[in-house]
Amino acid sequence: MWQIIIPILTLIAGLVGGFFIGVFYLRKQLESMQNNPEMIQKMAKQMGYNMNKQQMNKVQTMMKNQNLTNKKPNKNARSK
């Protein structure tokens, strides 16, 4: 009985742990990409896009604005 349960629990724990590690890694990559236009340019070229300076600035501002809106507001702060 335990010969079946332990491998299944290990598999589930590995999948859940791997998922959270992957999400953490991807978020760190996106945060570092905001400050590094070369990384954005490289990613765009891998997807088949050539971006000019104006498009790069627009992408950076969009990423920064999205990052600001995804932050959770402080519960103690009062809005007027």
Secondary structure as GFF3:
##gff-version 3
##sequence-region A 1 80
A	DSSP	alpha_helix	2	34	.	.	.	ID=ss1
A	DSSP	alpha_helix	37	46	.	.	.	ID=ss2
A	DSSP	alpha_helix	53	70	.	.	.	ID=ss3
###
